Amino acid sequence: MNKLAGKFPTALVTGARRGIGRSICVALARRGFDIVLTDVVNDEDAATTCALVRDEGQQALFIQSDLSDIGSHESVVEEAVRSRGSIECLVNNAGIGSPRRGDLLDVSPQAFDAVLGVNLRGTFFMTQAVARHMVSTCSNFARAIVTVSSVSAEMASTERSEYCLSKSALPMFTRLFALRLAKANIGVFEVRPGIIRTPMTAGVAEQYEARFREGLVPAGRWGESDEVGQVVATLADGLLPFGTGSVVNVDGGLSIPTF
């Protein structure tokens, strides 16, 4: 249990109301984190995730926030700190897929800007805002920034070019923040999920099932969001203090080069 003198660390999780984000919140709560959840929509899914965190005995605060709205980031951080006192962990989970799968030659500037505006630009500036808070404060808890990227950081798919480009920048993003924050003893990590069963992949489930049968994933199955949550929570808990800058694949062997 991540507890000190009756207090608990706080994790801010973006894109947290369902799917991988929900599983991350629950996994962190089980490790003793209070959770501040953000998402673009405040609905029954958000309420359910908050209830699941509270079922684990931890506090949950939902803040409705559009990650692409850079001007709102400071107010999100301020509200989280005002409510919980500090932020020990940031999980960059929010992200969107390509609005439409199709030919690389048909990608529109609007689709490109929308995807990179959330997955890269929004993630960068939210991390900057939280990192400024972290370096200006002290904590007796381990502190970490964990970014959920994708196997698409390295594996190319011409049908989802803007998505792949947005994710391909996150390895460098992780290295840069790891270098900047190392002396402040803030671990920075990247988690790369593969094909995970989530609402985002539900629309192409049949396509992936067929490819599983063809051997696409060595493990031969879907990944589950809980499996990603467990990895993120382990990194957030300070169990790899000298591993800053590391990447953890959660993909059933999908990204291992073969010939």
Wavefront OBJ file of the C-alpha trace (Angstrom):
o trace
v 0.000 0.000 0.000
v 1.412 3.327 -1.115
v 0.689 5.222 2.096
v 2.645 7.537 4.336
v 1.451 8.972 7.660
v -2.184 8.592 6.683
v -1.709 10.303 3.313
v -1.858 8.936 -0.207
v -0.119 9.993 -3.423
v -2.213 11.387 -6.255
v -2.195 10.280 -9.877
v -3.605 12.438 -12.676
v -4.811 10.205 -15.507
v -5.910 11.701 -18.821
v -8.474 10.003 -21.039
v -9.564 7.995 -18.041
v -13.283 7.375 -18.232
v -13.238 3.974 -19.990
v -11.045 1.365 -21.681
v -7.348 1.407 -20.853
v -7.754 4.629 -18.870
v -10.291 3.036 -16.551
v -8.079 0.009 -15.979
v -5.133 2.275 -15.193
v -7.182 4.174 -12.613
v -8.285 0.980 -10.880
v -4.767 -0.494 -10.904
v -3.346 2.700 -9.414
v -6.086 2.813 -6.768
v -5.203 -0.736 -5.748
v -1.649 0.496 -5.180
v -2.851 3.278 -2.905
v -3.180 6.240 -5.245
v -5.971 8.771 -5.099
v -7.037 9.528 -8.657
v -7.793 12.687 -10.592
v -9.437 11.638 -13.850
v -9.775 13.793 -16.921
v -11.705 13.202 -20.120
v -13.449 15.210 -22.780
v -16.882 13.854 -21.786
v -18.495 13.652 -18.348
v -20.967 10.775 -18.598
v -21.982 7.491 -16.996
v -18.652 5.942 -17.994
v -16.815 8.635 -16.033
v -19.065 8.091 -13.034
v -18.481 4.339 -13.206
v -14.705 4.771 -13.230
v -14.885 7.094 -10.220
v -17.039 4.528 -8.397
v -14.546 1.755 -9.164
v -11.712 3.842 -7.717
v -13.746 4.516 -4.577
v -14.542 0.808 -4.296
v -10.784 0.323 -3.849
v -10.856 2.735 -0.899
v -9.324 5.710 -2.695
v -10.524 9.200 -3.562
v -11.621 10.071 -7.105
v -12.059 13.498 -8.682
v -13.279 13.906 -12.262
v -12.319 17.005 -14.259
v -13.859 17.459 -17.675
v -11.069 18.538 -20.003
v -10.212 18.533 -23.696
v -6.521 17.695 -23.904
v -6.203 19.548 -27.196
v -7.186 22.780 -25.393
v -3.720 23.823 -24.276
v -5.034 26.872 -22.458
v -6.979 24.698 -20.007
v -4.035 22.644 -18.756
v -2.931 24.993 -16.000
v -6.442 25.128 -14.568
v -6.648 21.315 -14.582
v -3.375 21.073 -12.665
v -4.439 23.810 -10.271
v -7.766 22.105 -9.550
v -6.044 18.758 -8.973
v -3.514 20.310 -6.582
v -6.181 22.333 -4.809
v -8.208 19.169 -4.218
v -5.457 16.659 -3.430
v -2.494 18.819 -2.350
v -0.007 17.575 -4.934
v 0.445 15.353 -7.985
v 2.880 12.462 -7.682
v 2.086 10.725 -10.937
v 0.905 11.762 -14.396
v -0.394 9.119 -16.774
v -0.682 10.394 -20.329
v -3.355 8.043 -21.596
v -5.682 10.295 -23.616
v -5.504 9.764 -27.333
v -7.609 9.507 -30.450
v -7.342 7.290 -33.491
v -7.427 8.300 -37.118
v -10.880 9.723 -37.891
v -11.024 7.498 -40.950
v -8.825 4.626 -42.058
v -7.816 4.991 -45.665
v -5.175 5.866 -48.223
v -2.185 7.835 -46.957
v -2.585 10.066 -50.010
v -6.066 11.103 -48.896
v -5.286 12.270 -45.343
v -6.707 15.738 -44.767
v -4.980 18.567 -42.887
v -7.983 18.638 -40.537
v -7.583 14.966 -39.598
v -3.815 15.359 -39.224
v -4.142 18.379 -36.943
v -6.883 16.785 -34.840
v -4.906 13.615 -34.108
v -1.579 15.306 -33.438
v -3.345 18.004 -31.459
v -4.400 15.437 -28.866
v -1.852 12.641 -29.085
v 1.300 14.758 -29.308
v 0.724 18.479 -28.781
v -1.807 18.046 -25.981
v 0.276 15.361 -24.299
v 3.435 17.457 -24.456
v 1.924 20.569 -22.907
v -0.021 18.720 -20.207
v 3.213 17.006 -19.232
v 4.990 20.347 -19.198
v 2.352 21.786 -16.859
v 2.528 18.833 -14.450
v 6.332 18.689 -14.587
v 6.532 22.350 -13.594
v 4.425 21.556 -10.546
v 6.542 18.529 -9.689
v 9.913 20.275 -9.886
v 8.648 23.187 -7.791
v 7.461 20.941 -4.948
v 8.794 18.157 -2.789
v 7.172 14.809 -2.035
v 7.951 11.866 0.183
v 6.394 9.579 -2.415
v 7.957 8.233 -5.588
v 7.060 10.403 -8.571
v 6.596 9.346 -12.167
v 5.287 10.308 -15.580
v 4.021 7.396 -17.652
v 2.932 7.843 -21.255
v 0.751 5.255 -22.951
v 1.794 5.233 -26.586
v 1.367 2.290 -28.966
v 3.235 -0.298 -30.992
v 2.486 2.211 -33.757
v 5.370 4.236 -32.361
v 7.511 1.930 -34.521
v 5.162 -0.276 -36.553
v 3.790 1.473 -39.638
v 0.227 1.308 -40.918
v -0.440 3.401 -44.027
v -4.187 3.299 -43.311
v -3.621 5.202 -40.027
v -0.765 7.499 -40.958
v -1.626 10.476 -38.768
v -2.050 8.173 -35.763
v 1.303 6.476 -36.407
v 3.046 9.816 -36.772
v 1.565 11.085 -33.513
v 2.745 8.014 -31.639
v 6.181 7.882 -33.276
v 7.167 11.144 -31.564
v 6.422 9.845 -28.070
v 9.656 7.817 -27.668
v 11.663 11.035 -28.118
v 9.192 12.883 -25.885
v 9.879 10.268 -23.179
v 13.653 10.572 -23.549
v 13.549 14.355 -23.387
v 11.458 14.513 -20.224
v 13.468 11.672 -18.665
v 16.658 13.660 -19.152
v 15.161 16.902 -17.898
v 13.586 15.389 -14.779
v 16.216 12.818 -13.780
v 17.918 15.041 -11.208
v 14.530 15.744 -9.646
v 14.156 11.987 -9.158
v 11.063 11.827 -11.361
v 10.891 8.660 -13.417
v 9.622 8.993 -16.984
v 8.422 5.925 -18.860
v 6.660 4.842 -22.031
v 4.226 1.930 -22.217
v 3.435 0.542 -25.666
v 0.241 -1.476 -25.873
v -0.416 -3.702 -28.832
v -3.863 -4.796 -29.921
v -5.957 -4.283 -26.804
v -9.641 -5.053 -26.404
v -11.175 -1.590 -25.852
v -14.070 0.524 -27.125
v -11.596 2.055 -29.620
v -10.860 -1.324 -31.228
v -14.430 -2.664 -31.049
v -15.222 -1.490 -34.567
v -12.421 -3.566 -36.094
v -12.670 -6.570 -33.769
v -13.671 -9.009 -36.501
v -10.739 -7.946 -38.657
v -8.291 -8.486 -35.802
v -9.796 -11.857 -34.857
v -9.050 -13.083 -38.363
v -5.482 -11.812 -38.180
v -4.961 -13.487 -34.800
v -5.820 -16.788 -36.475
v -3.218 -15.984 -39.120
v -0.542 -15.517 -36.446
v -0.326 -11.715 -36.277
v 0.272 -11.770 -32.504
v 2.611 -14.487 -31.175
v 0.489 -14.784 -28.015
v -2.494 -15.521 -30.268
v -5.017 -13.324 -28.476
v -6.260 -9.892 -27.594
v -4.474 -7.924 -24.928
v -6.699 -6.809 -22.059
v -6.805 -3.289 -20.687
v -6.136 -4.601 -17.173
v -2.778 -5.911 -18.380
v -1.790 -2.407 -19.462
v -3.061 -0.983 -16.180
v -0.873 -3.344 -14.157
v 2.259 -2.257 -16.014
v 1.478 1.444 -15.638
v 0.799 1.049 -11.915
v 4.087 -0.789 -11.399
v 6.011 2.030 -13.051
v 4.076 4.674 -11.125
v 4.818 2.977 -7.816
v 8.537 3.751 -8.016
v 9.668 0.137 -8.308
v 12.108 0.923 -11.142
v 13.863 4.004 -9.758
v 16.952 3.719 -11.982
v 15.012 2.837 -15.130
v 13.909 6.291 -16.217
v 13.485 6.602 -19.979
v 12.555 2.949 -20.358
v 9.943 1.514 -22.714
v 7.717 -1.428 -21.776
v 5.899 -3.301 -24.533
v 2.514 -4.823 -23.674
v 1.753 -6.489 -26.982
v 2.000 -10.274 -26.723
v 5.190 -10.238 -28.821
v 3.648 -8.331 -31.740
v 6.517 -5.865 -32.065
v 9.353 -8.410 -31.891
v 11.114 -8.422 -35.302
v 10.984 -11.813 -37.030
v 12.096 -13.222 -40.381
l 1 2 3 4 5 6 7 8 9 10 11 12 13 14 15 16 17 18 19 20 21 22 23 24 25 26 27 28 29 30 31 32 33 34 35 36 37 38 39 40 41 42 43 44 45 46 47 48 49 50 51 52 53 54 55 56 57 58 59 60 61 62 63 64 65 66 67 68 69 70 71 72 73 74 75 76 77 78 79 80 81 82 83 84 85 86 87 88 89 90 91 92 93 94 95 96 97 98 99 100 101 102 103 104 105 106 107 108 109 110 111 112 113 114 115 116 117 118 119 120 121 122 123 124 125 126 127 128 129 130 131 132 133 134 135 136 137 138 139 140 141 142 143 144 145 146 147 148 149 150 151 152 153 154 155 156 157 158 159 160 161 162 163 164 165 166 167 168 169 170 171 172 173 174 175 176 177 178 179 180 181 182 183 184 185 186 187 188 189 190 191 192 193 194 195 196 197 198 199 200 201 202 203 204 205 206 207 208 209 210 211 212 213 214 215 216 217 218 219 220 221 222 223 224 225 226 227 228 229 230 231 232 233 234 235 236 237 238 239 240 241 242 243 244 245 246 247 248 249 250 251 252 253 254 255 256 257 258 259
